[in-house]
Amino acid sequence: MATEAAALVEPTYGNWRRPRRPGLGSLGLLGTVTVFGGLVITLLISLISLVAAVTVLIPLALFLLPLAVRTQDGRNVYQLLALRVGWFQRRAKGSTTYVSGPLSQRPGGRFRPPGLLSRVTVTEGRDAYDQPFGVLHHRSRNLYTIVLTCEPDGGSLVDPDQVDTWVASWGGWLARLSHEPGLRGAAVIVETAPDTGSRLANEVLPRIQDNAPEAAKAVMREVVDRYPAASSEMHTYIALTYGIPPGQKRRIEDVVTDLAIRLPGLLSGLVSAGGGPAFALSAERIAEVVRVAYDPDVAGDVLEARARHGSTGLSWEDAGPTATVEKVTSYQHDSGVSRTWMLTLAPRGTVRSNVLRGLLEASPGTRRKRVALLYRPIDPATSARIVEADRRAAQFMATSRRGMVQARAATEVRAAEQTAVEEATGAGLVEFSLMVTVTVDTDAELADAGVSVRNLLASARLLMRPADRMQAAAFSCTLPAGILPWEHTLVPRELKEAL
């Protein structure tokens, strides 16, 4: 009875659904259309010649077979083949190696970030409180990104009712994103790393008095020396990326002014959702975050410079690495080697609020770890169509199945009905994914880091796969720089769903 009562007190969450793929089974929309079109053509040809019909039917079957065979994460043989072909082409062109700086062949002699960040420019604006905030302009897609940071309160010694209130407020903040004009996507990045001890040293050592007892001074110095070994630092960033409607041309100054007006409302929503103190990052702070991600060794120098001088003077043009090498399973950059995993299956059933706690905490043996939650808000009109389509599909599946399978279909019906009710009462609908990047010192440590990540994923009930042959792009997606994967695909999303 005590266990049941405790289970009732602690709220649970869930009811997320994987988007349905149109078509028959695993064929997808393109395969289904090909099947019916091929059968019609084969029947018409069979009226003339059976040999000709068989000649048409065999290539059709050979074309459909790779579409029907899918991996655990939903990719078919054609997609796997396209990924490998693209990797071999990039390696043959030398695109997997990047060198910057005065000795490189790149014009300017600066250390610009590589890959998807190579065409990004940064400008700075002032909000309503005259505080600076940086705006990243993705010129290739005409997108604009602002980066917020906050210090969320921990979940220890917090009542379940308060946690439930925070979760509800966070859900309300996400629902509000669906009504943000021009918002293309959002990313929440939680970065953890071993504490360098610079902040504690800068606070404690200057305050030690010369006339203090030697024992007291020795104790304080010992605390400063040993504190980093048992502590870690955690940073939370929220990157919001906006786009310009097709056919419109706006000056960067007008976009920055528009974003400055929206900042106070966005920040107040983060505070009410348990985010703690929140503010927008300046252009310099954004450059510092990217610089440390590519070169973890300079983290202590950045903190030291900011503590002593209040500013590092770092610009976006010098935030990139000196050299990078992309491999099949890793991404080597300056003083670190990274590997990124991508979500393939969210936790099934219901979960509690601490399901990602172990994954978000600092991991022993890693230089830095970033967990990025990617959100793609869906406008209210599209949300209504999606939930109604899922509701009809779930009801059809429940009425067409029998036996034990019908129990799972009935569960899907209840979930679809609940989603429809919540959407009708004002809840938002968003697509989400998750990416994890782990940075270590050498390639030899990646194996241990992979084992640690797999253990954390098992406790979080997540299923993820390494972003092999696209590690450089995946690494950029986990930075607070506004890289949205669905905005940088060569194949349109509608065609990908059809495949």
Beta strands, then each sheet from edge to edge (+ up, - down):
strand 1: 97-99
strand 2: 120-126
strand 3: 132-138
strand 4: 143-150
strand 5: 183-194
strand 6: 232-243
strand 7: 278-280
strand 8: 323-326
strand 9: 331-333
strand 10: 336-345
strand 11: 368-378
strand 12: 429-440
strand 13: 463-466
sheet 1: 1+ 8- 9+ 10- 12+ 11- 5+ 6- 4+ 3- 2+
sheet 2: 1+ 8- 9+ 10- 13+
sheet 3: 1+ 8- 9+ 10- 12+ 11- 5+ 6- 4+ 7-
end
